[in-house]
Amino acid sequence: MAICAKSTPFHVEITLLAAPSTLYDAVIIVDGEEALIPLAANLLVTDFLRDQYRICWPVLGLGIANIVSEKVELPRGPAQL
């Protein structure tokens, strides 16, 4: 169980420690500076996103999520195939 910004609890099924990126069809990095700075510093998160990109799964960053994508060195804009 986790608590979101509005103090509403929600159920977490699996964590980054237990789930490889191949289990997810896409990733959305939501806006929120307080959460994004620690995420960008977390090696598990950066490896997860790098793997997500390498297997050509979509990664969407909202707001200032570029903090994380720049740390991971993901290219910006449409994929170049």
OpenMM code with the backbone's topology and positions (N, CA, C; nanometers):
from openmm import Vec3, app, unit

residues = "MET ALA ILE CYS ALA LYS SER THR PRO PHE HIS VAL GLU ILE THR LEU LEU ALA ALA PRO SER THR LEU TYR ASP ALA VAL ILE ILE VAL ASP GLY GLU GLU ALA LEU ILE PRO LEU ALA ALA ASN LEU LEU VAL THR ASP PHE LEU ARG ASP GLN TYR ARG ILE CYS TRP PRO VAL LEU GLY LEU GLY ILE ALA ASN ILE VAL SER GLU LYS VAL GLU LEU PRO ARG GLY PRO ALA GLN LEU".split()
positions = [
    Vec3(0.0850, -0.1171, 0.0000),
    Vec3(0.0000, 0.0000, 0.0000),
    Vec3(0.0896, 0.1235, 0.0000),
    Vec3(0.0542, 0.2201, -0.0804),
    Vec3(0.1282, 0.3464, -0.0877),
    Vec3(0.0281, 0.4609, -0.0783),
    Vec3(0.0770, 0.5795, -0.0500),
    Vec3(-0.0086, 0.6978, -0.0381),
    Vec3(0.0333, 0.7974, -0.1460),
    Vec3(-0.0644, 0.8456, -0.2239),
    Vec3(-0.0331, 0.9457, -0.3253),
    Vec3(-0.0388, 1.0858, -0.2646),
    Vec3(-0.0128, 1.1867, -0.3462),
    Vec3(-0.0049, 1.3252, -0.2981),
    Vec3(-0.1339, 1.3727, -0.2320),
    Vec3(-0.2469, 1.3189, -0.2735),
    Vec3(-0.3751, 1.3608, -0.2166),
    Vec3(-0.4143, 1.2759, -0.0957),
    Vec3(-0.3189, 1.2039, -0.0395),
    Vec3(-0.3397, 1.1168, 0.0766),
    Vec3(-0.4374, 1.0038, 0.0496),
    Vec3(-0.4509, 0.9676, -0.0773),
    Vec3(-0.5377, 0.8564, -0.1145),
    Vec3(-0.4520, 0.7305, -0.1269),
    Vec3(-0.4841, 0.6249, -0.0527),
    Vec3(-0.4044, 0.5019, -0.0637),
    Vec3(-0.4311, 0.4306, -0.1965),
    Vec3(-0.3283, 0.3656, -0.2488),
    Vec3(-0.3464, 0.2822, -0.3671),
    Vec3(-0.2581, 0.1585, -0.3532),
    Vec3(-0.3005, 0.0528, -0.4182),
    Vec3(-0.2339, -0.0767, -0.4073),
    Vec3(-0.1171, -0.0843, -0.5056),
    Vec3(-0.0005, -0.1250, -0.4582),
    Vec3(0.1163, -0.1460, -0.5421),
    Vec3(0.1329, -0.2960, -0.5605),
    Vec3(0.1311, -0.3416, -0.6868),
    Vec3(0.1401, -0.4850, -0.7129),
    Vec3(0.2823, -0.5384, -0.7126),
    Vec3(0.3774, -0.4570, -0.7631),
    Vec3(0.5145, -0.5043, -0.7744),
    Vec3(0.6086, -0.3837, -0.7734),
    Vec3(0.7286, -0.4016, -0.7221),
    Vec3(0.8244, -0.2914, -0.7142),
    Vec3(0.9315, -0.3057, -0.8223),
    Vec3(1.0135, -0.2029, -0.8365),
    Vec3(1.1240, -0.2088, -0.9326),
    Vec3(1.2245, -0.3178, -0.8968),
    Vec3(1.2362, -0.3483, -0.7690),
    Vec3(1.3285, -0.4537, -0.7268),
    Vec3(1.2874, -0.5903, -0.7786),
    Vec3(1.1573, -0.6112, -0.7954),
    Vec3(1.1064, -0.7430, -0.8303),
    Vec3(1.0636, -0.7575, -0.9753),
    Vec3(1.0612, -0.6487, -1.0519),
    Vec3(1.0060, -0.6558, -1.1866),
    Vec3(1.1051, -0.6063, -1.2915),
    Vec3(1.1381, -0.6904, -1.3893),
    Vec3(1.2209, -0.6424, -1.4992),
    Vec3(1.1389, -0.5522, -1.5921),
    Vec3(1.2059, -0.4643, -1.6629),
    Vec3(1.1357, -0.3698, -1.7507),
    Vec3(1.0584, -0.4401, -1.8616),
    Vec3(1.0961, -0.5617, -1.8956),
    Vec3(1.0268, -0.6330, -2.0035),
    Vec3(0.8826, -0.6688, -1.9688),
    Vec3(0.8447, -0.6591, -1.8422),
    Vec3(0.7067, -0.6871, -1.8032),
    Vec3(0.6117, -0.5726, -1.8336),
    Vec3(0.6647, -0.4559, -1.8661),
    Vec3(0.5825, -0.3373, -1.8876),
    Vec3(0.5822, -0.2993, -2.0357),
    Vec3(0.4642, -0.2724, -2.0899),
    Vec3(0.4522, -0.2328, -2.2301),
    Vec3(0.4923, -0.0881, -2.2521),
    Vec3(0.4867, -0.0065, -2.1497),
    Vec3(0.5233, 0.1352, -2.1581),
    Vec3(0.5466, 0.1881, -2.0174),
    Vec3(0.6163, 0.3019, -2.0103),
    Vec3(0.6407, 0.3674, -1.8816),
    Vec3(0.6040, 0.5142, -1.8957),
    Vec3(0.5353, 0.5668, -1.7960),
    Vec3(0.5046, 0.7089, -1.7895),
    Vec3(0.5718, 0.7640, -1.6646),
    Vec3(0.6539, 0.8675, -1.6839),
    Vec3(0.7180, 0.9350, -1.5710),
    Vec3(0.6379, 1.0621, -1.5476),
    Vec3(0.5694, 1.0678, -1.4357),
    Vec3(0.4820, 1.1821, -1.4085),
    Vec3(0.5597, 1.2983, -1.3484),
    Vec3(0.4998, 1.4155, -1.3547),
    Vec3(0.5602, 1.5389, -1.3054),
    Vec3(0.5612, 1.5405, -1.1524),
    Vec3(0.6575, 1.6047, -1.0949),
    Vec3(0.6653, 1.6208, -0.9493),
    Vec3(0.8099, 1.6232, -0.9045),
    Vec3(0.8642, 1.7419, -0.8864),
    Vec3(1.0061, 1.7584, -0.8576),
    Vec3(1.0501, 1.6844, -0.7319),
    Vec3(0.9657, 1.6824, -0.6292),
    Vec3(1.0034, 1.6162, -0.5036),
    Vec3(1.0294, 1.4675, -0.5229),
    Vec3(0.9593, 1.4045, -0.6148),
    Vec3(0.9788, 1.2619, -0.6397),
    Vec3(1.0814, 1.2356, -0.7492),
    Vec3(1.0902, 1.3246, -0.8469),
    Vec3(1.1762, 1.2995, -0.9620),
    Vec3(1.3245, 1.3072, -0.9299),
    Vec3(1.3650, 1.3965, -0.8428),
    Vec3(1.5077, 1.4092, -0.8105),
    Vec3(1.5611, 1.2813, -0.7449),
    Vec3(1.4919, 1.2237, -0.6448),
    Vec3(1.5395, 1.0959, -0.5910),
    Vec3(1.5322, 0.9821, -0.6932),
    Vec3(1.4302, 0.9833, -0.7800),
    Vec3(1.4215, 0.8795, -0.8834),
    Vec3(1.5406, 0.8857, -0.9778),
    Vec3(1.5784, 1.0061, -1.0173),
    Vec3(1.6909, 1.0228, -1.1095),
    Vec3(1.8220, 0.9749, -1.0475),
    Vec3(1.8319, 0.9789, -0.9156),
    Vec3(1.9528, 0.9357, -0.8460),
    Vec3(1.9535, 0.7862, -0.8164),
    Vec3(1.8408, 0.7180, -0.8387),
    Vec3(1.8281, 0.5761, -0.8057),
    Vec3(1.8756, 0.4911, -0.9237),
    Vec3(1.9800, 0.4113, -0.9022),
    Vec3(2.0365, 0.3281, -1.0078),
    Vec3(1.9360, 0.2276, -1.0627),
    Vec3(1.8481, 0.1745, -0.9770),
    Vec3(1.7463, 0.0806, -1.0250),
    Vec3(1.6525, 0.1465, -1.1254),
    Vec3(1.6163, 0.2708, -1.0996),
    Vec3(1.5263, 0.3436, -1.1889),
    Vec3(1.5947, 0.3726, -1.3217),
    Vec3(1.7179, 0.4215, -1.3156),
    Vec3(1.7870, 0.4543, -1.4402),
    Vec3(1.8140, 0.3303, -1.5247),
    Vec3(1.8522, 0.2201, -1.4627),
    Vec3(1.8709, 0.0951, -1.5372),
    Vec3(1.7399, 0.0456, -1.5967),
    Vec3(1.6324, 0.0552, -1.5200),
    Vec3(1.5000, 0.0139, -1.5665),
    Vec3(1.4602, 0.0929, -1.6915),
    Vec3(1.4776, 0.2244, -1.6874),
    Vec3(1.4394, 0.3083, -1.8013),
    Vec3(1.5314, 0.2863, -1.9212),
    Vec3(1.6586, 0.2663, -1.8972),
    Vec3(1.7518, 0.2373, -2.0058),
    Vec3(1.7135, 0.1070, -2.0762),
    Vec3(1.6820, 0.0052, -1.9971),
    Vec3(1.6384, -0.1225, -2.0552),
    Vec3(1.5079, -0.1057, -2.1321),
    Vec3(1.4173, -0.0283, -2.0770),
    Vec3(1.2887, -0.0015, -2.1414),
    Vec3(1.3109, 0.0589, -2.2803),
    Vec3(1.4030, 0.1529, -2.2880),
    Vec3(1.4339, 0.2176, -2.4159),
    Vec3(1.5033, 0.1203, -2.5120),
    Vec3(1.5962, 0.0418, -2.4616),
    Vec3(1.6730, -0.0507, -2.5464),
    Vec3(1.5866, -0.1563, -2.6127),
    Vec3(1.4792, -0.1978, -2.5467),
    Vec3(1.3908, -0.2982, -2.6078),
    Vec3(1.2754, -0.2326, -2.6843),
    Vec3(1.2894, -0.1019, -2.7072),
    Vec3(1.1959, -0.0244, -2.7907),
    Vec3(1.0558, -0.0122, -2.7317),
    Vec3(1.0440, -0.0167, -2.5992),
    Vec3(0.9166, 0.0117, -2.5353),
    Vec3(0.9063, 0.1627, -2.5148),
    Vec3(0.7855, 0.2180, -2.5255),
    Vec3(0.7711, 0.3633, -2.5110),
    Vec3(0.7959, 0.4128, -2.3685),
    Vec3(0.8563, 0.5316, -2.3604),
    Vec3(0.8784, 0.6008, -2.2337),
    Vec3(0.8255, 0.7422, -2.2515),
    Vec3(0.7259, 0.7802, -2.1713),
    Vec3(0.6657, 0.9131, -2.1787),
    Vec3(0.6995, 0.9903, -2.0525),
    Vec3(0.7541, 1.1087, -2.0687),
    Vec3(0.7856, 1.1945, -1.9551),
    Vec3(0.6951, 1.3164, -1.9545),
    Vec3(0.6293, 1.3427, -1.8430),
    Vec3(0.5388, 1.4572, -1.8307),
    Vec3(0.6022, 1.5652, -1.7441),
    Vec3(0.5786, 1.6895, -1.7805),
    Vec3(0.6284, 1.8016, -1.7001),
    Vec3(0.7793, 1.8046, -1.6961),
    Vec3(0.8352, 1.8043, -1.5763),
    Vec3(0.9807, 1.8136, -1.5621),
    Vec3(1.0460, 1.6751, -1.5545),
    Vec3(0.9807, 1.5754, -1.6088),
    Vec3(1.0357, 1.4396, -1.6081),
    Vec3(1.1651, 1.4295, -1.6871),
    Vec3(1.1997, 1.5347, -1.7618),
    Vec3(1.3271, 1.5332, -1.8337),
    Vec3(1.4454, 1.5233, -1.7383),
    Vec3(1.4249, 1.5547, -1.6095),
    Vec3(1.5300, 1.5361, -1.5083),
    Vec3(1.5751, 1.3902, -1.5084),
    Vec3(1.4797, 1.3000, -1.5140),
    Vec3(1.5103, 1.1575, -1.5125),
    Vec3(1.5632, 1.1131, -1.6487),
    Vec3(1.4970, 1.1540, -1.7572),
    Vec3(1.5390, 1.1081, -1.8901),
    Vec3(1.6779, 1.1602, -1.9267),
    Vec3(1.7155, 1.2787, -1.8798),
    Vec3(1.8505, 1.3295, -1.9051),
    Vec3(1.9547, 1.2491, -1.8273),
    Vec3(1.9212, 1.2097, -1.7055),
    Vec3(2.0123, 1.1274, -1.6254),
    Vec3(2.0359, 0.9927, -1.6932),
    Vec3(1.9310, 0.9379, -1.7532),
    Vec3(1.9391, 0.8089, -1.8210),
    Vec3(1.9977, 0.8251, -1.9616),
    Vec3(2.0034, 0.9490, -2.0096),
    Vec3(2.0530, 0.9825, -2.1437),
    Vec3(1.9618, 0.9273, -2.2529),
    Vec3(1.8312, 0.9358, -2.2304),
    Vec3(1.7360, 0.8974, -2.3344),
    Vec3(1.7251, 1.0107, -2.4357),
    Vec3(1.7151, 0.9784, -2.5635),
    Vec3(1.6973, 1.0848, -2.6626),
    Vec3(1.5597, 1.1470, -2.6484),
    Vec3(1.5466, 1.2722, -2.6891),
    Vec3(1.4180, 1.3416, -2.6839),
    Vec3(1.3532, 1.3369, -2.8214),
    Vec3(1.2211, 1.3422, -2.8224),
    Vec3(1.1478, 1.3449, -2.9476),
    Vec3(1.1147, 1.2046, -2.9964),
    Vec3(1.0628, 1.1936, -3.1196),
    Vec3(1.0221, 1.0636, -3.1738),
    Vec3(1.1419, 0.9698, -3.1883),
    Vec3(1.1143, 0.8427, -3.1785),
    Vec3(1.2205, 0.7413, -3.1920),
    Vec3(1.2781, 0.7443, -3.3328),
    Vec3(1.4058, 0.7240, -3.3417),
    Vec3(1.4748, 0.7166, -3.4703),
    Vec3(1.5032, 0.5694, -3.4985),
    Vec3(1.4257, 0.5128, -3.5882),
    Vec3(1.4444, 0.3684, -3.6194),
    Vec3(1.5301, 0.3497, -3.7410),
] * unit.nanometer
topology = app.Topology()
chain = topology.addChain("A")
for resn in residues:
    res = topology.addResidue(resn, chain)
    for name in ("N", "CA", "C"):
        topology.addAtom(name, app.Element.getBySymbol(name[0]), res)
